[in-house]
Amino acid sequence: MVVAYDPAALGNARTIFKDKIEYAESSTDCLTGADCCIIVTEWEEFKNLPPRAFLEKMKHPIVVDGRRIYNPDEMIHAGIMYSAIGLGKTQARRTAAKNH
């Protein structure tokens, strides 16, 4: 199941996806019970989410950061499986080594 949240685009998303996905009321509601979080926006609401929000809300704290809004070292140190677009093989190895 896909659950989406974007404070500015939910209206458009509902028009496009209708009832094929679910819609959350906030960024933290969107994390609740999630297996993976994919960030594709730079809204302050998302930038301000601390690592503990992912750890406390998600079933599996896996984050794919498409906008590189989080500090990779901070996320990895917190125990989150973290990947960001454009960080390259070094960061991917560090992430994999930390979580295996």
N, C-alpha and C positions, 0 to 999 in steps of 0.2 A: 504494500500500500504506500502511496506517495501522499505526504502531507506537506502543504506549501504555506508559506507566510511571506508576505511583502507588504509593508504598510501602504505603498503607493500603487501596487499593481494587482491587488486581489480582484478588483472589479474586472479588469481585462482577463485575468486568469480564469475567472468563473465563466466568462463569455466563451473562451477558447476551450477549456477542459470540461466545463459543466460538472457533472457528478462523477467523472472518471477519476478524480483525485479528491482528497479531503483538504479542508482549509482550516488553519489554526488562527486563533485570535491574537497571538503574540509570539515573539521569538522563542520564549521559554516553553509555551504550550506546544510549539512545533517540535521541540526537542523531546518531549515526554514520550518515553518508550521507544525512541528511534534507534535503529540499528546503525544508521549513518546520517551525517549531516553534510549537505553540500551547500556551501556559501557562494552565492553568485551576485551579491550586492554589497555595497559599501556603506549602507545606512549606519548611523551612529548607534542605533539600537543593537546592531549585531557587533560592532566594534567594541562595545562596552560589556559584552558577555564575558565574564571571567571563566577560566578553565573549570572551576568547580561547578558551574551551571551545566556544562556538558557531562561531567562525571556524575552529578546528582540526578539529572533528568533522563539521560540516555540509557537504553538497555546495553548498547555497545558503544563506547565513546570513540567513534571513528569520524574524523572531520576532514573533508576535502575543501580546501580554501581556494576557491576560484578567483578571489580578489586579493589574496595575500594581506589580509587585514589583521592577522594574529602573529605574534612572535613565535616562531617555530620552536625555539628552545624552551620557552615557557610552557607551551602546549605539550611537548614531548616529556618534559620534566614532570608535569602533572600526571602523566600516565595515559594521555590521549594518543591514539594512533592518528597521526597528523600527516597530511600531504598537502602541498600547495603547488599550484601551477607555476612552473618556471624555476623551481628551486634546484632542479638537477639531481644527478645521481648521488652526490655526496649526502644531501639531505634525505633522500629516499633510503639510503643504506643506514643512516643514523636512526631513522624512524623504524625501520625493520628490525635493527639490532636491539633497540630499546624494548620492542613489543614482542619479541620471540624468545 
